[in-house]
């Protein structure tokens, strides 16, 4: 199974992601270059003890990250649906969705880390003084962390280009014909009929947590297929730190593009699931 995924599924997915990236390749190369140069420039300012310069580099790095993660979703959306790139929409989303995006991503990653730490603590206590303790504690932690990240993998996309009111009705509304549905179908079908969770929650709560509930529904049944690309996105952020100085900039730019392509793969799955 792993060989089939490695030789068939992975190349096909990365090609689909690359199609979305290549639609605006000059922009991504420019951002990749800026991101790659931030580390050596910051090191130079640090050597000169220039605090203002360090603040400027830090701000630039934040802006590059927001452009990649927020404007990128809008650009991927245009590329996936084969529309002309709407630059004004992409720019406005960075301004309008930055705060909710950062909050939701922080909750997702932070909550996943906390859950993983709690599970590791519980496993460590359970397996204390056994040979299994040392290998199994990190295994359980990684398993919980990846599982939760995969569950909420679509939260960034939902927060950027969707609102509660623009969610598909099958995710947020209680169908008006629910009574007739029960009346016209068999008892077994009626028993299996489910009102969306968001429709069962109080309106104020539903509008607060809808990205997490919607992502849980959309990623159901495909989380382990998403997990490798989530791992690739995060691994690319830390790759190449110990390389020689002469190769770090080039490698950092390349890993930026690879991580961006993995992010585009996740977005492709998001769009395909909505179409389903």
C-alpha positions in Angstrom: 0.0 0.0 0.0 2.8 2.4 0.9 4.6 1.7 -2.4 1.5 2.4 -4.4 1.0 5.7 -2.5 4.6 6.7 -3.0 4.7 5.8 -6.7 1.2 6.7 -7.8 -0.8 8.8 -5.4 2.0 11.2 -4.2 3.2 12.2 -7.7 -0.4 12.7 -8.9 -1.3 14.8 -5.8 1.9 16.9 -6.1 1.2 17.5 -9.8 -2.3 18.8 -8.9 -0.8 21.0 -6.3 1.9 22.3 -8.7 -0.8 23.3 -11.2 -2.2 25.7 -8.6 1.2 27.0 -7.6 2.5 27.5 -11.2 -0.5 29.7 -12.1 1.3 32.5 -10.2 4.8 31.2 -10.1 6.6 34.6 -10.4 4.9 35.8 -7.2 5.8 32.6 -5.3 9.4 32.8 -6.4 9.6 36.4 -5.2 8.1 35.5 -1.8 10.3 32.4 -1.6 13.4 34.6 -2.2 12.3 37.1 0.5 11.6 34.3 3.0 15.0 32.7 2.2 16.9 36.0 2.7 15.2 36.9 6.0 17.5 34.6 8.1 20.9 35.8 6.8 19.7 39.5 6.8 18.5 39.1 10.4 21.8 37.5 11.3 23.6 40.5 9.8 21.5 43.0 11.8 22.0 40.9 14.9 25.8 41.0 14.5 25.6 44.8 14.3 23.2 45.0 17.2 20.7 46.9 15.1 17.3 46.4 16.9 15.4 48.5 14.3 16.7 46.4 11.5 15.7 43.2 13.3 12.2 44.5 13.9 11.9 45.4 10.2 13.0 41.9 9.1 10.6 40.3 11.6 7.7 42.4 10.3 8.7 41.5 6.7 8.8 37.8 7.5 5.3 38.0 9.1 3.9 39.8 6.0 5.4 37.2 3.7 3.9 34.4 5.8 0.5 36.0 5.8 0.7 36.6 2.0 1.6 32.9 1.5 -1.1 31.5 3.8 -4.0 33.9 3.2 -3.6 35.4 -0.2 -2.4 32.0 -1.3 -5.8 30.5 -0.6 -7.5 33.0 -2.8 -5.0 32.5 -5.6 -5.3 28.7 -5.3 -9.1 29.1 -5.5 -8.8 31.1 -8.7 -6.4 28.6 -10.2 -8.4 25.5 -9.2 -11.5 26.9 -10.8 -9.5 28.1 -13.8 -10.5 31.8 -13.3 -8.3 34.8 -14.0 -6.4 35.8 -10.9 -8.3 38.3 -8.8 -5.5 40.3 -7.2 -7.8 42.8 -5.4 -9.6 39.9 -3.7 -6.4 38.3 -2.6 -5.1 41.6 -1.1 -8.3 42.4 0.7 -8.5 39.0 2.2 -5.0 39.5 3.8 -6.3 42.6 5.5 -9.8 41.3 6.4 -9.0 37.7 7.4 -5.6 38.0 9.1 -6.9 38.1 12.7 -9.4 35.2 12.5 -6.9 33.2 10.4 -4.1 33.6 13.1 -6.5 32.9 15.9 -7.9 29.7 14.3 -4.5 28.4 13.3 -3.1 29.1 16.8 -6.1 27.3 18.4 -5.6 24.3 16.0 -1.9 23.9 16.4 -1.8 24.9 20.1 -4.8 22.7 21.0 -3.3 19.7 19.1 0.0 20.2 21.0 -1.8 20.4 24.3 -3.8 17.3 23.6 -0.7 15.4 22.5 1.1 16.5 25.7 -1.8 15.3 27.9 -1.9 11.9 26.1 1.9 11.5 26.5 1.6 12.3 30.2 -1.1 9.7 30.6 0.8 7.0 28.7 3.9 7.8 30.6 2.1 7.2 33.9 0.4 4.1 32.6 3.6 2.5 31.3 5.8 3.8 34.0 8.8 1.4 34.8 8.1 -0.7 31.8 10.2 -1.3 28.7 7.5 0.2 26.5 7.4 3.6 28.1 10.3 5.2 26.2 9.2 4.2 22.7 5.4 4.4 23.1 5.1 7.8 24.7 6.3 9.8 21.7 4.4 7.5 19.3 1.1 8.2 21.0 1.9 12.0 21.1 2.7 12.1 17.4 -0.4 10.1 16.6 -2.7 12.4 18.5 -1.1 15.5 17.1 -1.3 14.4 13.5 -4.8 13.1 13.9 -6.1 16.4 15.2 -4.2 18.4 12.6 -5.7 16.3 9.9 -9.2 16.7 11.4 -8.8 20.5 11.2 -6.8 20.6 8.0 -9.4 22.7 6.2 -9.9 25.3 8.9 -7.4 27.8 7.2 -9.2 27.5 3.9 -12.7 27.9 5.4 -11.7 30.9 7.5 -10.1 32.7 4.5 -12.7 32.2 1.7 -15.9 31.2 3.5 -18.2 32.6 6.1 -20.8 30.8 8.1 -23.5 32.2 5.8 -21.8 30.9 2.7 -21.3 27.3 3.9 -23.2 24.7 1.9 -26.6 24.1 3.3 -25.8 20.4 4.2 -23.2 21.7 6.6 -25.2 24.4 8.4 -28.9 24.3 7.8 -31.7 22.2 9.2 -33.6 21.2 6.0 -37.1 22.7 5.9 -38.6 19.5 4.5 -37.3 17.4 7.4 -40.9 16.3 8.3 -41.8 15.2 4.8 -38.5 13.4 4.6 -39.4 11.3 7.6 -42.9 10.8 6.3 -41.9 9.7 2.8 -39.1 7.3 3.7 -38.8 4.1 5.5 -38.2 3.9 9.3 -34.6 2.8 8.8 -33.9 5.8 6.5 -35.5 8.2 9.0 -33.5 6.7 11.8 -30.3 7.3 9.9 -31.2 10.9 8.9 -29.0 13.4 10.6 -29.4 17.1 11.0 -26.0 18.9 10.6 -24.3 19.6 13.9 -24.1 23.3 13.2 -27.9 23.4 12.9 -28.3 21.7 16.3 -26.1 24.2 18.1 -27.2 27.6 19.4 -26.7 30.2 16.6 -24.1 32.2 18.6 -22.0 29.1 19.3 -22.4 27.8 15.7 -21.1 31.0 14.3 -18.1 30.9 16.6 -16.9 27.4 16.0 -18.2 26.7 12.5 -14.7 26.3 10.8 -13.7 23.5 13.2 -17.1 21.7 12.8 -17.1 22.1 9.1 -13.5 20.9 8.7 -14.3 17.8 10.9 -17.2 17.0 8.5 -15.2 17.6 5.3 -12.1 15.7 6.3 -14.0 12.7 7.5 -12.8 9.5 5.8 -9.7 11.1 4.3 -7.6 12.3 7.2 -4.7 9.9 6.8 -4.5 10.8 3.1 -4.1 14.5 4.2 -1.6 13.7 7.0 1.6 13.3 4.8 1.0 16.8 3.2 0.4 18.4 6.6 3.7 16.9 7.7 5.5 18.2 4.6 4.1 21.7 5.1 5.6 21.8 8.7 8.8 20.0 7.9 9.7 22.4 5.2 9.7 25.2 7.7 12.6 23.7 9.6 14.5 22.0 6.9 18.0 23.0 5.9 18.9 24.9 9.1 22.2 23.1 9.5 23.4 23.4 5.9 26.5 25.4 5.0 25.9 29.2 4.7 26.4 29.2 0.9 23.5 26.8 0.3 21.0 27.9 2.9 19.3 30.6 0.9 18.8 28.5 -2.2 17.6 25.5 -0.1 15.3 27.7 1.9 13.7 29.1 -1.3 13.2 25.5 -2.6 11.6 24.3 0.6 9.3 27.3 0.6 8.0 26.2 -2.9 7.8 22.5 -1.8 5.8 23.4 1.3 3.6 25.7 -0.8 2.9 22.9 -3.2 1.9 20.6 -0.3 -0.4 23.4 0.9 -1.9 23.5 -2.6 -2.5 19.7 -2.5 -4.5 20.2 0.7 -6.5 22.9 -0.9 -7.2 20.6 -3.9 -8.6 18.0 -1.6 -10.7 20.7 0.1 -12.2 21.8 -3.2 -12.8 18.2 -4.4 -14.6 17.3 -1.1 -16.9 20.3 -1.5 -17.7 19.3 -5.0 -18.6 15.8 -3.8 
